[in-house]
Amino acid sequence: MTTRLRHPRLVALWASVALLSWGSAYPIVRIVMHDIAPVPLAAVRYAIAALLSVVWLLAKRAPLPRMADIPRLVACGGIGISLYNVLFNTGELSVSAGAASLLISSAPLMAAAIAVAVMGERLTPWGWAGSLISFAGVITIAGGEPGGLSFGSGTTLVLGAALASALYTTMQKRLIQTYGAMNTTAYVLIVGALVLLPWLPRALATVPHMPVMGKLGILQLGVLPAFVGYAAWTWVVGEMGVARASGLLYLLPPVTLVESFVLVHEVPEPRTLLGGGVVMAGVFLANTLGRAPVRRLPPGGE
């Protein structure tokens, strides 16, 4: 039986805010990197997001992280924010925004593979089939991008960012159970900004000489995709539940393609669209039929 949503219009509104803000990051990163290098861009973007996160945590009077959770928070911020953005931004120097979004959409399958390897989860034959289908889609997309899948190409860097996202998704689950989704995100954003702090002076020296549109782009990246998008998505997940809300993420690549066309006049190659469709079909197959049911033990025994 499907539970009816209490606030369907608000769910639609905040889901749209999350998807539109996240989708806009792909083309706007390409625009802004005409005037600032990839790593300083990540540093100043997440400095803005970290300041907003501090305000959020103070307003909510969120509890401080326990010492035992600090290593996991550092790993989440270092991998899910810092490493992800360094790889993603650098990859987007040569990979189109639309292709990057389609490559990043393979992250859920990587997270599933990590769960199988590390957490003892199992995939059904459908899950393995979905993984192979998505891999074929990745190869198709990569064949249309400069450097293909050669080491250090833009495609491999974006796929590295997808892997960082998958690791972050896996590691943050225990933190979310303890601190809640938005508080966890706020702490992770702060840690990510601290890791990127060595590149912040270079960013602050560059920003004053950037055109107004570049400055506005950095502000947008720090406020909307990095903070508001997460806040909106946290509310949507709270209303719909994780399983139902995750289905909406299939809309993110199409949203990104439309925004990329509007903002940077980027028209994806037919090969990119074909590969993207194959990737998303594989992810959908693996997420719907690919997870083996978990056998639960009765209390107190085998």
N, C-alpha and C positions, 0 to 999 in steps of 0.2 A: 504494500500500500504506500503510495507516494504522499508525503506530508505537504500540505498546501503552504505556500509562502505567506508570512504575515504581512509583508510589505513588498509586493511584487514590483510596484513602480520604482521604489527606492532601490531595490535589488538591480533592476535594469539600469537605473541611473548610475549607481556606483560601480557596477560591472563595466559600463561604458567608459566611465572615468578611468578605471584601471587599465582597460585594454587600449584606449586612445593614448593615454600618457605613456604606457610602456611601448606601444607601437611607434610613437613619435621619436623615441630615443634613437632608433636605427638611422633615420635620415638626418636628424639634427646633429648627431655625432659626426657624420660625414661633413656637414656644413661647417661646424665649428673647427674641425681639424685642418681647415685651410689656414687657420691663424694661430693654432696652438698645438704642441706635440701631444701624442696620445697619453703618456703617463702624467704630465702636468695637468692635462684636462681631467683625468680621473681624480687627481688630488684635489683640485679646486671644486669639482662637482660634489665630491663626497664630504668636503669640509662644510659646504652649505647644508647637505643632508644631515651631517652630524650635529650641526647647531640646532636644526629643527628637531632632531631626535632628543637632544638634551632638554629642550623646552617641553616636549611631549612627556618625557619621563618625570620631570619636575612637576608638571601639571597633574599627572596621574599619581604622583607620590609612589612611583614604582619601587619595589624592594631592590636593594643592591644585589648584584649577582653573588652567589656563594663562592668562596675560594675554590672549591672543588670543581666549579663550572667554568672557571676562568680559562683553562687550557682549551676547552671546547669552543668557547666564545672567540678566543684568539684564532683558532683554526678556521672557524666559520667566517670571521671577518677577513682573515688573511687570504683564504681561498675563494670564498663566495663573493667578496667585494673587490679586494685589491687585485688578486691574480686574475679573476674573471675580467675585470675592466682593462687591465693591461693587455691581456691577450685579445679581447674583443676589439678595443680601440685600435690596436696595431693591425689586427686582421682587416678591419674596415678601411684601412688605407688602400687596399686593392680589391676587396670583396664588396659587391654591391649590397646596399641595405636590405633589399628583398631577399637575396641569396643568404645573407647572414642570418636573417630571422628564420628562414627555413632550416638552416643548419642547426641553429640553436634549438629548434623544436625537437631535435633528437635527444635532448637532455633527459627526458623521462625514461627513455630506453636505457640510457647509460646508468641512471639511478637504479633501474630494475636489475641491471647486470651487477652493479655493486652489491645490491641486496642479496642476490644469488650467491655471489662470491664470498661476502663477508658475514651476512646476517642469516644465512641458512635458508632463505626463501627459495621457492622453486617456481620455474616457469613450465607451463604446459607446452605441448608441441606447437600450439597456436602462438604462444609467446615467442618461441624460437623462430617460427616462420615470420612473425611480425618484425623481429629483429633483423633477419636477413633481408626482408623487403626494404626496410628503412635504410640498411647499409647500401643496398643497390641504389636507392634514391640519393644518398649522400655522394656516391661515386658519380652519378649522373650530373648532379649540381657542380661538383668539383671539376668535372671535365670542361665546363664552360667558364671557369674562373682562371685568372692568371696563376700559373704555377701548379694548377691541379692539386694533387695530394702529395706533392714533393715536400720534403722536410723544410719547415720554415715559411711555407707559402701562406698567403692570407687565409686560405681554406683550412689548413691544419691549425692555424692560430685560433680561428673561430671555433673549430671543433674542440680545441683545448679549452676554450671558454665554456663550451657546453659541458665538458667533463667537469670543470670546476663548479659549474652550477649543479650538476648531479651530485657531486661530493657534498656540496653545501646543503642540498635538500636532504641528503641522508643524515648528515651530522646534526642538523638543527632540530630534528624531531624530538629528542629528549629535552632540549632547552624549551621548546614550545610547550611541552607538557608541564614544565615547571613554572615558566614566567608568562605564558600566553604568547600569541603570535606577534602582536604589535610591539610589546615590550622587548621580545627577543630580537625582532627586526631592528628596533632602535639601538639596542646594545651592539648588534652586529655592524650596523652602519657606523657607529662611533669607532669601533675597533678597526674597521676597514679604513676609515679616514686617518686614524693614527698610524697605521702601517704605511699609508701613502704620504705621510707628513714630510719626509725628506724632499719630495718633489713640489711641495706647496710654495716655497719661496720663488722657484722658477715660474710657477703659474702666476703668482701675484705680481711678478715683474713683467709678465707678458700681457696680462689682461688689460692694463690701462692703455696699451697701444693697439688694442683690437678694435675693429669697427663696432658700432652700436649693436648690429644684428648678432655679431659673435658674442658680445657680452650678454645679450638677452638669451641667446642659445644656451650659454653656460648656466645662467640663472634658471632657465626652464628645466634643464637636465637635473639640476640639484634639487629643485622643488617638486616637479611633477613626477617623472619616472622613479626617481630615487626615494621619494618620501610619500607624496600624496597617493601615488599608485598603490603602494603597499598598504597604506591606511585604508583606502577604499576596498582593496581586495580582502583585507582582514575582515571588514564588516560583511562583505558578500559571503565569505566562507562561514562566518558565524551564523548567517541566515540560512544558507543552503546546505551546509556541510561540505566536507572536503571532496567527497566523491562526486556529488552533483556539480559543485563549482568548477572542478578541474575540467569538466567537459567544455566549459566556456573558453578555455585556453586554446582550443582548436581554432578559435576565431582570430587569435593574435597574428599569425602570419598573413592572412588576407587583409587584416586591418593595416599591418605594416606596409604591405604592397601598395595599398591605396594611398596611405600617407606619404610614402616615398615618391609616388607619382606626382602628388600635389605639391610637395615641398621641394623636391630636387629633380622633378620631371624624369624620374627613372622608370624606364619601361623594361620589365624583366624579359630575358630571352625565353623562347619556347622551351629550351632545354632546362632552364631553371624552374619554370612552372611545372614541367613534367616531373623532374626530380623531386620538387617540393611536394607534389601530389603523392608521389610514391612514398616519401618519408612519412608524411602524415597518415597515409593509409596503414603503413606498418606500425606506427605508434598507436593508432586507434585499435588495430587488431590486437596488439600486445596488451593494451590497457583494458580491453573489454573481455577478451577470452584467454589472455596469456598468463594470468596469475593462478597458480594452483591453490586450492583452498587449504587453509592452515588447519591441521589436525589438533584440536584442543584436548588436553588431557583432563580427566575428571579430577576434582579437588582431592589431593592427598594420595594419588596413586597413578599407576599406569592405565 
